[in-house]
Amino acid sequence: THTNVAIDEIKAKLGANAEHLFRSPNFFGTIQSFVNTFLAIPAYRNEFKQAIHSIDAEIFYSGIERLYRRTQKAQYKLEHFYGNTVSDIGSLLISPEDLTVTESVRNKFKKLKETEKSFEEICSIRSQLLKDGILSYQDAYSLALRYLEQYPIIVKAMQKRFEFIFLDETQDTDLVQFKVLDQLFSDSDDVIFQRLGDPNQAIYFSVVQKDMIWRPKPFFLPFSDTKRFGKTIVKILDTVRINRQISLKENPDRESLPPSIITYTDNSIKNVLHTF
């Protein structure tokens, strides 16, 4: 799944049985934690002969900031031509093929030439963090794909271990996540890979996307009734659905209040909570 909230909900519903179901060799968790545990961490140790320090966005961007402030040419060049430089450098992708960043630097900072010192410094920042074991979430997927390419036997081992794969909120899965999961589990007659999702809830970077990466298979099994919303909410949601082929049926036992919008000015902002 994409969040630990879903995992907590499963645990709450299972009660005491969760202790048995969540035990190894089973795995319940986010896509990121799955990739980290079974692929990225062993891949990094295999590649760099040491343990990963962290796979964490806050630690990663702090590392970018620290190394960036030590540069000279890159600081001058980037702060004259670009905006949020630390964020820009952090978003550069590591290639699964050779763990370099050259191609993404060329695409991100189009005014820089490869012969410039600033170009070299930017590449050095990303490479150094990787060597230090300070990884972004995306780095984990690059390492995972490289690991699977180098050692195809891992695919067979994973398919032997996991007979059923249930992927929650599939509409929010991005391309690199699909690439890893499909490489592991799609090409097997011994694995049931079930994807569950709602095309009308596809959100990337807080923007609803009409052209999402995932497309339900032609023989998909629809379930269109909701346990969450009553008639009032469903009536409104029905008007903003992108995919009209999937019906939305309300829960007749759920009473839902009509939605309200609270407006306020700077002077009345302290009244919002009370009004709500």
LINTA-V473243 format. One record per residue. N is the residue number from 1. RES is the residue in one letter. PSI is psi in radians with two decimals (* if undefined). OMEGA is omega in whole degrees, -180 to 180 (999 if undefined). D_CENTER is the distance of its C-alpha to the mean C-alpha in whole Angstrom. Layout:
# LINTA-V473243
n:N res:RES psi:PSI omega:OMEGA d_center:D_CENTER
n:N res:RES psi:PSI omega:OMEGA d_center:D_CENTER
This chain:
# LINTA-V473243
n:1 res:T psi:-3.13 omega:-177 d_center:10
n:2 res:H psi:-0.33 omega:-178 d_center:7
n:3 res:T psi:2.74 omega:176 d_center:9
n:4 res:N psi:-0.23 omega:179 d_center:12
n:5 res:V psi:-0.74 omega:-180 d_center:15
n:6 res:A psi:-0.68 omega:178 d_center:15
n:7 res:I psi:-0.77 omega:179 d_center:16
n:8 res:D psi:-0.63 omega:-180 d_center:18
n:9 res:E psi:-0.72 omega:178 d_center:20
n:10 res:I psi:-0.78 omega:179 d_center:20
n:11 res:K psi:-0.73 omega:-178 d_center:22
n:12 res:A psi:-0.71 omega:-179 d_center:24
n:13 res:K psi:-0.56 omega:-178 d_center:25
n:14 res:L psi:-0.48 omega:-179 d_center:26
n:15 res:G psi:-2.26 omega:-177 d_center:28
n:16 res:A psi:-0.48 omega:-179 d_center:30
n:17 res:N psi:-0.36 omega:-179 d_center:29
n:18 res:A psi:-0.59 omega:-178 d_center:25
n:19 res:E psi:-0.65 omega:-180 d_center:27
n:20 res:H psi:-0.73 omega:-175 d_center:28
n:21 res:L psi:-0.57 omega:-176 d_center:25
n:22 res:F psi:-0.02 omega:-177 d_center:22
n:23 res:R psi:2.61 omega:175 d_center:24
n:24 res:S psi:2.47 omega:15 d_center:24
n:25 res:P psi:0.10 omega:177 d_center:24
n:26 res:N psi:2.84 omega:176 d_center:21
n:27 res:F psi:2.24 omega:173 d_center:18
n:28 res:F psi:2.19 omega:-179 d_center:16
n:29 res:G psi:-3.00 omega:178 d_center:13
n:30 res:T psi:2.83 omega:176 d_center:9
n:31 res:I psi:-0.72 omega:-178 d_center:7
n:32 res:Q psi:-0.81 omega:-178 d_center:7
n:33 res:S psi:-0.56 omega:176 d_center:10
n:34 res:F psi:-0.86 omega:180 d_center:12
n:35 res:V psi:-0.74 omega:178 d_center:11
n:36 res:N psi:-0.88 omega:-173 d_center:12
n:37 res:T psi:-0.85 omega:-171 d_center:15
n:38 res:F psi:-0.31 omega:-174 d_center:16
n:39 res:L psi:-1.01 omega:-172 d_center:15
n:40 res:A psi:-0.80 omega:-177 d_center:14
n:41 res:I psi:-0.88 omega:176 d_center:17
n:42 res:P psi:-0.57 omega:178 d_center:20
n:43 res:A psi:-0.73 omega:-180 d_center:19
n:44 res:Y psi:-0.76 omega:179 d_center:19
n:45 res:R psi:-0.67 omega:178 d_center:23
n:46 res:N psi:-0.66 omega:-175 d_center:24
n:47 res:E psi:-0.77 omega:-171 d_center:23
n:48 res:F psi:-0.02 omega:177 d_center:25
n:49 res:K psi:0.59 omega:177 d_center:27
n:50 res:Q psi:2.94 omega:-178 d_center:25
n:51 res:A psi:2.67 omega:173 d_center:23
n:52 res:I psi:2.45 omega:176 d_center:19
n:53 res:H psi:-0.84 omega:-179 d_center:20
n:54 res:S psi:2.65 omega:167 d_center:17
n:55 res:I psi:1.53 omega:-170 d_center:13
n:56 res:D psi:2.26 omega:-175 d_center:12
n:57 res:A psi:-0.76 omega:-177 d_center:12
n:58 res:E psi:-0.81 omega:179 d_center:15
n:59 res:I psi:-0.68 omega:-179 d_center:17
n:60 res:F psi:-0.86 omega:-178 d_center:16
n:61 res:Y psi:-0.47 omega:173 d_center:17
n:62 res:S psi:-0.68 omega:177 d_center:20
n:63 res:G psi:-0.71 omega:176 d_center:21
n:64 res:I psi:-0.84 omega:-179 d_center:20
n:65 res:E psi:-0.79 omega:-178 d_center:23
n:66 res:R psi:-0.82 omega:-178 d_center:25
n:67 res:L psi:-0.60 omega:-180 d_center:25
n:68 res:Y psi:-0.69 omega:-179 d_center:26
n:69 res:R psi:-0.25 omega:178 d_center:28
n:70 res:R psi:-0.22 omega:-180 d_center:30
n:71 res:T psi:2.87 omega:178 d_center:30
n:72 res:Q psi:-1.01 omega:-178 d_center:33
n:73 res:K psi:-0.77 omega:-177 d_center:33
n:74 res:A psi:-0.75 omega:179 d_center:29
n:75 res:Q psi:-0.86 omega:-177 d_center:30
n:76 res:Y psi:-0.86 omega:-176 d_center:33
n:77 res:K psi:-0.84 omega:-174 d_center:31
n:78 res:L psi:-0.66 omega:-177 d_center:28
n:79 res:E psi:-0.22 omega:175 d_center:29
n:80 res:H psi:-0.45 omega:-174 d_center:32
n:81 res:F psi:-0.28 omega:-174 d_center:30
n:82 res:Y psi:2.96 omega:-176 d_center:26
n:83 res:G psi:-1.76 omega:-176 d_center:24
n:84 res:N psi:1.48 omega:-170 d_center:22
n:85 res:T psi:-0.69 omega:-180 d_center:22
n:86 res:V psi:-0.76 omega:177 d_center:20
n:87 res:S psi:-0.70 omega:180 d_center:17
n:88 res:D psi:-0.78 omega:179 d_center:18
n:89 res:I psi:-0.72 omega:-180 d_center:19
n:90 res:G psi:-0.47 omega:-178 d_center:15
n:91 res:S psi:-0.09 omega:178 d_center:14
n:92 res:L psi:2.38 omega:-174 d_center:16
n:93 res:L psi:2.55 omega:174 d_center:14
n:94 res:I psi:2.27 omega:-179 d_center:16
n:95 res:S psi:2.26 omega:177 d_center:17
n:96 res:P psi:-0.43 omega:-176 d_center:17
n:97 res:E psi:-0.85 omega:-175 d_center:21
n:98 res:D psi:0.14 omega:179 d_center:22
n:99 res:L psi:0.54 omega:175 d_center:20
n:100 res:T psi:2.97 omega:-178 d_center:21
n:101 res:V psi:0.11 omega:-171 d_center:20
n:102 res:T psi:-0.83 omega:-175 d_center:23
n:103 res:E psi:-0.76 omega:-178 d_center:22
n:104 res:S psi:-0.50 omega:175 d_center:19
n:105 res:V psi:-0.74 omega:-179 d_center:22
n:106 res:R psi:-0.64 omega:-179 d_center:24
n:107 res:N psi:-0.63 omega:-175 d_center:22
n:108 res:K psi:-0.79 omega:-177 d_center:21
n:109 res:F psi:1.42 omega:-171 d_center:24
n:110 res:K psi:-0.40 omega:-178 d_center:27
n:111 res:K psi:-0.18 omega:180 d_center:30
n:112 res:L psi:2.50 omega:176 d_center:29
n:113 res:K psi:2.59 omega:-177 d_center:31
n:114 res:E psi:-0.39 omega:-179 d_center:31
n:115 res:T psi:-0.19 omega:-177 d_center:34
n:116 res:E psi:2.59 omega:178 d_center:33
n:117 res:K psi:-0.64 omega:-179 d_center:33
n:118 res:S psi:-0.64 omega:177 d_center:30
n:119 res:F psi:-0.78 omega:179 d_center:28
n:120 res:E psi:-0.68 omega:-179 d_center:29
n:121 res:E psi:-0.68 omega:179 d_center:28
n:122 res:I psi:-0.81 omega:178 d_center:24
n:123 res:C psi:-0.68 omega:-178 d_center:24
n:124 res:S psi:-0.66 omega:179 d_center:25
n:125 res:I psi:-0.87 omega:-179 d_center:23
n:126 res:R psi:-0.72 omega:-179 d_center:20
n:127 res:S psi:-0.69 omega:-178 d_center:22
n:128 res:Q psi:-0.72 omega:178 d_center:23
n:129 res:L psi:-0.70 omega:178 d_center:20
n:130 res:L psi:-0.77 omega:179 d_center:19
n:131 res:K psi:-0.54 omega:180 d_center:23
n:132 res:D psi:-0.10 omega:180 d_center:23
n:133 res:G psi:0.33 omega:177 d_center:20
n:134 res:I psi:1.78 omega:-169 d_center:18
n:135 res:L psi:2.57 omega:168 d_center:14
n:136 res:S psi:2.96 omega:178 d_center:11
n:137 res:Y psi:-0.65 omega:180 d_center:8
n:138 res:Q psi:-0.61 omega:179 d_center:8
n:139 res:D psi:-0.62 omega:-179 d_center:12
n:140 res:A psi:-0.66 omega:-180 d_center:11
n:141 res:Y psi:-0.63 omega:177 d_center:10
n:142 res:S psi:-0.77 omega:178 d_center:13
n:143 res:L psi:-0.70 omega:-179 d_center:15
n:144 res:A psi:-0.81 omega:-179 d_center:14
n:145 res:L psi:-0.67 omega:178 d_center:15
n:146 res:R psi:-0.72 omega:-179 d_center:18
n:147 res:Y psi:-0.79 omega:180 d_center:19
n:148 res:L psi:-0.60 omega:178 d_center:19
n:149 res:E psi:-0.68 omega:-178 d_center:21
n:150 res:Q psi:-0.60 omega:-175 d_center:24
n:151 res:Y psi:1.40 omega:-179 d_center:24
n:152 res:P psi:-0.37 omega:-179 d_center:24
n:153 res:I psi:-0.42 omega:179 d_center:26
n:154 res:I psi:-0.64 omega:179 d_center:22
n:155 res:V psi:-0.82 omega:180 d_center:21
n:156 res:K psi:-0.71 omega:-180 d_center:25
n:157 res:A psi:-0.73 omega:-180 d_center:24
n:158 res:M psi:-0.64 omega:179 d_center:21
n:159 res:Q psi:-0.50 omega:176 d_center:22
n:160 res:K psi:-0.58 omega:-177 d_center:25
n:161 res:R psi:-0.75 omega:-174 d_center:24
n:162 res:F psi:1.90 omega:-178 d_center:21
n:163 res:E psi:-0.52 omega:-180 d_center:23
n:164 res:F psi:2.25 omega:177 d_center:21
n:165 res:I psi:2.13 omega:176 d_center:17
n:166 res:F psi:2.00 omega:-179 d_center:16
n:167 res:L psi:2.01 omega:-176 d_center:13
n:168 res:D psi:2.67 omega:178 d_center:12
n:169 res:E psi:0.85 omega:-174 d_center:11
n:170 res:T psi:-0.48 omega:-178 d_center:11
n:171 res:Q psi:-0.36 omega:-179 d_center:11
n:172 res:D psi:0.06 omega:-180 d_center:8
n:173 res:T psi:2.33 omega:-178 d_center:7
n:174 res:D psi:3.08 omega:-170 d_center:7
n:175 res:L psi:-0.80 omega:-176 d_center:9
n:176 res:V psi:-0.56 omega:176 d_center:9
n:177 res:Q psi:-0.78 omega:176 d_center:7
n:178 res:F psi:-0.72 omega:-177 d_center:10
n:179 res:K psi:-0.78 omega:179 d_center:12
n:180 res:V psi:-0.86 omega:-176 d_center:12
n:181 res:L psi:-0.70 omega:179 d_center:12
n:182 res:D psi:-0.68 omega:179 d_center:15
n:183 res:Q psi:-0.57 omega:-180 d_center:17
n:184 res:L psi:-0.76 omega:-164 d_center:17
n:185 res:F psi:-0.21 omega:-173 d_center:18
n:186 res:S psi:-0.64 omega:-173 d_center:19
n:187 res:D psi:1.12 omega:-179 d_center:23
n:188 res:S psi:2.33 omega:176 d_center:24
n:189 res:D psi:-0.16 omega:-176 d_center:27
n:190 res:D psi:-0.11 omega:-176 d_center:27
n:191 res:V psi:2.30 omega:172 d_center:23
n:192 res:I psi:1.98 omega:-178 d_center:22
n:193 res:F psi:1.75 omega:-176 d_center:19
n:194 res:Q psi:2.13 omega:179 d_center:18
n:195 res:R psi:2.27 omega:179 d_center:16
n:196 res:L psi:2.24 omega:-180 d_center:16
n:197 res:G psi:2.98 omega:-180 d_center:15
n:198 res:D psi:1.91 omega:-180 d_center:17
n:199 res:P psi:-0.41 omega:-179 d_center:17
n:200 res:N psi:-0.01 omega:179 d_center:18
n:201 res:Q psi:0.38 omega:-179 d_center:15
n:202 res:A psi:2.03 omega:-178 d_center:13
n:203 res:I psi:2.21 omega:174 d_center:11
n:204 res:Y psi:2.24 omega:179 d_center:9
n:205 res:F psi:0.70 omega:177 d_center:10
n:206 res:S psi:0.35 omega:178 d_center:13
n:207 res:V psi:2.25 omega:177 d_center:14
n:208 res:V psi:2.28 omega:-176 d_center:15
n:209 res:Q psi:2.26 omega:176 d_center:15
n:210 res:K psi:-0.70 omega:-178 d_center:18
n:211 res:D psi:1.33 omega:-179 d_center:17
n:212 res:M psi:2.86 omega:-176 d_center:14
n:213 res:I psi:-0.69 omega:-176 d_center:13
n:214 res:W psi:2.37 omega:172 d_center:14
n:215 res:R psi:2.16 omega:178 d_center:18
n:216 res:P psi:2.50 omega:179 d_center:19
n:217 res:K psi:2.72 omega:-179 d_center:22
n:218 res:P psi:-0.47 omega:-177 d_center:25
n:219 res:F psi:0.52 omega:-177 d_center:26
n:220 res:F psi:2.68 omega:179 d_center:24
n:221 res:L psi:1.97 omega:-177 d_center:25
n:222 res:P psi:2.53 omega:166 d_center:25
n:223 res:F psi:2.02 omega:-166 d_center:25
n:224 res:S psi:-0.01 omega:178 d_center:26
n:225 res:D psi:2.59 omega:-179 d_center:27
n:226 res:T psi:2.42 omega:174 d_center:25
n:227 res:K psi:-0.24 omega:-170 d_center:26
n:228 res:R psi:-0.69 omega:-169 d_center:25
n:229 res:F psi:2.52 omega:172 d_center:27
n:230 res:G psi:-3.00 omega:-173 d_center:31
n:231 res:K psi:-0.71 omega:-176 d_center:33
n:232 res:T psi:-0.83 omega:-178 d_center:33
n:233 res:I psi:-0.74 omega:-179 d_center:29
n:234 res:V psi:-0.66 omega:180 d_center:28
n:235 res:K psi:-0.66 omega:179 d_center:31
n:236 res:I psi:-0.76 omega:180 d_center:29
n:237 res:L psi:-0.58 omega:-178 d_center:26
n:238 res:D psi:-0.46 omega:-177 d_center:28
n:239 res:T psi:-0.25 omega:-175 d_center:29
n:240 res:V psi:0.23 omega:180 d_center:25
n:241 res:R psi:2.34 omega:179 d_center:24
n:242 res:I psi:-0.78 omega:-179 d_center:22
n:243 res:N psi:1.88 omega:-175 d_center:23
n:244 res:R psi:-0.12 omega:-178 d_center:27
n:245 res:Q psi:-0.35 omega:-179 d_center:27
n:246 res:I psi:2.10 omega:-178 d_center:25
n:247 res:S psi:2.85 omega:179 d_center:28
n:248 res:L psi:1.93 omega:-177 d_center:27
n:249 res:K psi:2.31 omega:-177 d_center:29
n:250 res:E psi:2.86 omega:173 d_center:30
n:251 res:N psi:1.93 omega:-175 d_center:31
n:252 res:P psi:-0.32 omega:-179 d_center:35
n:253 res:D psi:0.00 omega:-177 d_center:35
n:254 res:R psi:2.02 omega:177 d_center:32
n:255 res:E psi:2.12 omega:-180 d_center:34
n:256 res:S psi:2.35 omega:-179 d_center:32
n:257 res:L psi:2.67 omega:176 d_center:33
n:258 res:P psi:2.52 omega:-179 d_center:33
n:259 res:P psi:2.58 omega:179 d_center:30
n:260 res:S psi:2.60 omega:175 d_center:32
n:261 res:I psi:2.17 omega:179 d_center:31
n:262 res:I psi:2.12 omega:177 d_center:32
n:263 res:T psi:2.64 omega:-178 d_center:33
n:264 res:Y psi:2.82 omega:175 d_center:35
n:265 res:T psi:3.03 omega:177 d_center:36
n:266 res:D psi:-0.60 omega:-177 d_center:36
n:267 res:N psi:-0.45 omega:-176 d_center:39
n:268 res:S psi:0.19 omega:-175 d_center:38
n:269 res:I psi:-0.55 omega:-178 d_center:34
n:270 res:K psi:-0.14 omega:178 d_center:36
n:271 res:N psi:-0.13 omega:-173 d_center:37
n:272 res:V psi:-0.86 omega:-176 d_center:33
n:273 res:L psi:-0.76 omega:180 d_center:33
n:274 res:H psi:-0.73 omega:180 d_center:36
n:275 res:T psi:-0.74 omega:179 d_center:36
n:276 res:F psi:* omega:999 d_center:33
